[in-house]
């Protein structure tokens, strides 16, 4: 078994605390992605798991064994970096087999392992080429193959797709996911790209300022963020955050966004939100939950003057201002009006979040989500 466990792990560089007492349990065969902005501590955490950085405090366990004092070579891990680090004078076969040859594996077993990894990665025809004869995506496959042949307990990926162009990154994301489905090895993957995190992970660990903000499935993080940071980091375009006041309107609750603009709060959220009535809060709502008005669609209608229109092909992004705050909506291309025109919008308030501006935490709404397996889905 190859569980990875971090208990109260701290890393200091002089007086700077880069990782601040994090706890994390990664199950055997799980694919976990550490994501966050630059400087959040994700790469430092990965390097501590690998043994490339010493922990200042806390314990790291791999397969039930404390590995704090073990050198990288004895941790039974394989790491793939954004820099492929291939030997230019060696063929692909020689690069992939290098670690096995150092450990004096039998030639027949080396050949078998390399050929199996090459089949998984679809690079069998490249085994006799040298790195200079390969594209960036092919070199990344070779680097992955070099890790696979070792049959380690844990794969560690440190932003492996950063050096690739946008189209190739999408292709390699798919390849990495396919590889994990075939080689069910525990995987810890670091990226700053939230799309990469959401598409690859079984669970995502969102880090900020050396701490873990939230751990959950991609679905949980998208639909049930716990903090404003997570709500804003996950999703593109980012979630709208609109200053508001929670007010009572004829016995029901509403969010007042501006003079003359109050959107109704769904009645099922009344018990959770009622204690905050009268307070200044922040409304969080994603662009896809603000659309053009649609027949048979539920929601709160309002009209605003269009500021900017961004055609994206299958959809159009529309920006408008609400009391000095820019708001983004996703509409169908044929519905978008030209800048300066007044357009009617529909806000699906079933997907709203209210955020306490002091704590920056999302106000919890018990019963607003229900659990199916490991993922949360909006309640009916």
N, C-alpha and C positions, 0 to 999 in steps of 0.2 A: 504493500500500500504506500502511496506517496502523497499523503496529506502535507500541506505546508501550514504552519501555525506561527503567528507572531504574537508574543505576549509583552505588552508595555514597552515596545521597542522605541528607543530614543537614539538620535544621532545628532551630535554637536560638532560643528567646525569652529574651534576656538570658543567664542561666546555665543555664536549663532546656532540656534536650535533648528535644524533643517527638518527633522522628523520628531514629532512631539508625543511620544507615548502611545503608539497605535497598537490596536488589537485586531487581528485578522485571522480567520480560519478558512482555508481553501481545501475543498474536498478532493479526494482522489479522482482523477480524470476530469476535473472541472477546468473550464477555460475562464479565467478571471482577468479583467482588464483594469489596470490602474490608469485613471485619466484625471487631468487637471491642467491648469495653466503652468507656464514656466515658473520654476522655483517653488512648486507646491510640495516637493519631496518624493514624487513618484519614482524617478530614476534612482535616487539615493536608496529608497526602499528596495528596489529590485537589486541594486548592487550589494546591499547587505545580505539579501537572500543568497546571492551568488557567492558571497565571500570576498568580493572585491573592495568592500568597505567594512571596517569593523563597527560593531554596535557600541554606542556609548553606554547603553543600559538596555535591559530586557533580554528576552530569549527568542531564538529562531529555531524551529524544529522542522525537519524534513523526514517524513516517514516515521514519526515518533521519536526520532533521535535529535538531541540538542546539537546543533552544528556551529555554534558561535566560535568555537576554537578550531574548527576544521578548515584547512585550506580549500580553495575552490575545487581542486582536482579530486578531493576526497568526498565531495558533497553529492556526487552522482547527478549533476545537473548539466545541461547544455544550453549555451547562450547564443542568441543571434542578434547581432548589432546592426545599426543603420549603415555602418561601414562594413562591407562584406568581408574584408580582411582575407581575401583569397591569395594564395601564393601564385604570382604571375608566371613563374617558370614551370609550374606543375599543370598537368591536365586536370580536367574535372574529376576524373576517377581518382587521381592521386590526391587532390584536395579533399575529396569526400572521405577518403580512406586514411588520411594522414594520422588522425588520432588513434585509429585501430592499429595501424602499423607501429606506432610508438609503444603501444601496449602489448606488442608481439602476438596479436591475434593470428590464427592460422590463415593462410592465403585463401583457402576455399571459403572460410566463413566471411572474410573481408569481401570477397567477390559477391557472395550471396547477399550480404547486407547492403552493399552499394547498389547492386542491380535492383533490389527490392525498393530502396529509397528512390532510385531513378525512375522506376515505373510509377510510383506514387506521385512523383513531381512532374512526370511527363518530360524527362530530360535524358532518356536512354540514348538518343542519337547524339547527345552532346558530350558523352563521356571521354572522348579522345580530344576534345578541343581544349584550348587554353583560355583563361579569363578574358584576354584582350579580344577574343573572337566572339564574345557573348554580349548580349544586350543587358541593360540594367536589371530587367525582370528575370532573365536567365541566371545572372550572377546571384540574385537573391534566392532563387530556387536552389542553387548549388550550396549556398550558405545554410539553408534550411536542411538540405540533404546531409551535409556534414554533421548537423546536430542529430538528425533522425537515426543515422547509422550507429550512433553510440548507444541507442536504446536507453536513455537516461530515465531517472525517476521524474524529473521536472524539466520542462522547456521554459526558458526565460527569453522574452523578446523585448529588446530596448529600441523602440521607435524604428522598426525594421523597414518601413516603407517611406520614410521621410525624404530619401534621395530620389524617389521615383516621381514621374510626372503624374498628373491627376488621373488620366485614363488608366495608366498602368497600376496606380494604387488601387483603383476599384477592382481591377482584374486580380491583383495579388491578394486582396482581401478575401475574394472568393476562393482562391487557391489555398490560403491558410486555413480557412474554415473546412474545406474538403479534406485537407491533410489531418486536421484534428478529428474529423469524423472517422478516418481510417486508422489513425495512430492515437488511440485514446490515452494520451499522456497528460498528466497535470500540467497546465500551462498558465504562466503569469506573463502578461503582455502590457507594456507601457506605451502610451500614446498621449499626445495633446489634442488629438482629433476626436471630437465626441461622436462623429459619424462612424469612424473606425470602431470605437468602443461599443456603440450600440449594435452594430451589425455583427461583431465577432463574439461578444461575450455571452457566457451563461449568466454571469453576474458582473456588475460594474462597481468599482470602488472609486468614488469621486473624492479627490483630495484637494485641500485648500490650506495654504499656510502651514504645511507640515502635519495637518490633522486630517482624519477621515470625516468628511461631511455626511456621507450617506453610502450605504452598500445595498444593492438590490438588483433585480433583473432589469434589463432595459425598459420593459413595460412599466415596472414600478417607478423607476426614476422619472420616466416621461410623464406618467399620469398621476403619481403621488409623491412629488418632491417634498422633502421635509424642510428645506430652507430656501431662501431667495437665491442663494448662490447656485444651488443645484438646479432650481427651476430655470435660471437664466443661462446656465452653462449647457444644459442638455436641450437640444432642439435648434433648428435653423430654418428660417429666421428665428431669433431668440424670442422668448416669451415677452409680451407687453407687460410693463409695470406702470400702473396708472394711480397716482395719489387719489384717494377717495375718502369719503366719510360714510360710515354705516348708519343709516337713518331709518326711522319708522315711518311707513306710509300706510295709513288706514289699517293699522294693526299688523301689517306685514313688514318685512325688512327689505331695504334697497340699498344699493351703493350709489352715492351721489358723486359723480365725476366732475360736474361743473354746474353752474347755475342753469337750471332747466333741463339737466340731463341726469336722470336717475334710472338705473337699471335694476329690475326686480331680482331678489335673491330667491332661488328655488326653496319652496316651503320645507322640504326635508332637511335643509341645512339650518333652519331656524334655531333648534336647540343648541347647536354648537356655536352659532354666531351671536345669539341673543345677548350674552354677557358683554359683548364688545359694542353694543349699540351706542351711538353717539361719539365713538372714537374715530380719530383719523387713522386710517389703515392704508394698505396698498393692494389694489386689485391686480392679480396676475391672471392673464388669459392669453392663450397661444394664438398666433395669427390665423391658423386654420379654423379656429372657433369664432372668428369674425369674418363673415362672408357677405355676399350680396343677399338681399332678401330672396327667399325661395318659397314657392308654393309647398304647402304641407310640411314645412320645416319649423320646428319649435325654436323659440328664442325671443330675445328682446330687440325690437326694431328701433333704430335711431338714424338720423341723417347728419352727415358732416360734409364739409367742403374738401375735395381731393387736393392733395399737395403734389405728390409724386406718383408716377405709374411706372412699374418695371415689368414689361412682358417677359415671361419665362418659357413660353411655348405652351405647355399643357395647363399653365395657370398664370395669373397675373398678380403681382404684389402691389398693393395700393397703400400709400401712407397718407395719414391725415393727422391733424392736431386736436387734442382734447385739453383745453385749459392750459396750454403751454407744453404739454407732453406729447411727443410723437408716438403715434400708434400705427401698427402694421396689420393689414388684413390680407387674406388670400381669397381671391375671387376667380371666377371663370373668365377667360379672355374676352368673351363677348359682353360680359356684364360691366367691365371696367369703363369708367367715364374719364374724360380728359381732365388734366389739372385745372383747378378753378371751378369745376362743375360740382354741384351738390349731389351727393349719392346716398342712397339708403342702404344701411348695413343691418345685419342680423347677428347678434351676439348669443352664442349658445352658452348660457350661464350654468348649465349642468357641469361644465368643465372649468368653472372659475376657481380661483384660489384667493384667499385673503391672507395677507402677510402683516405681521406685527412689525412696524418700522423700527421699534426699539431692539427687539431680539433678532429680527430678520428671519424668524421662524414662521413657517406656514401654519395657520390655525388648523388643528386637526379636526376632521369631521368623521366621527365614528359612523360606520355604516355607509359612507360615501363610496367605498370600494368593497368588493368581495374577492376572496381568493379562490382561484382555480389552480390547483397544483402549486407551482412556485411563483405564479405571476398574478398581479392584481389587474382587474378589469373594472371599468366604471359600472356602478350599480345601475340596474334597470330603473 
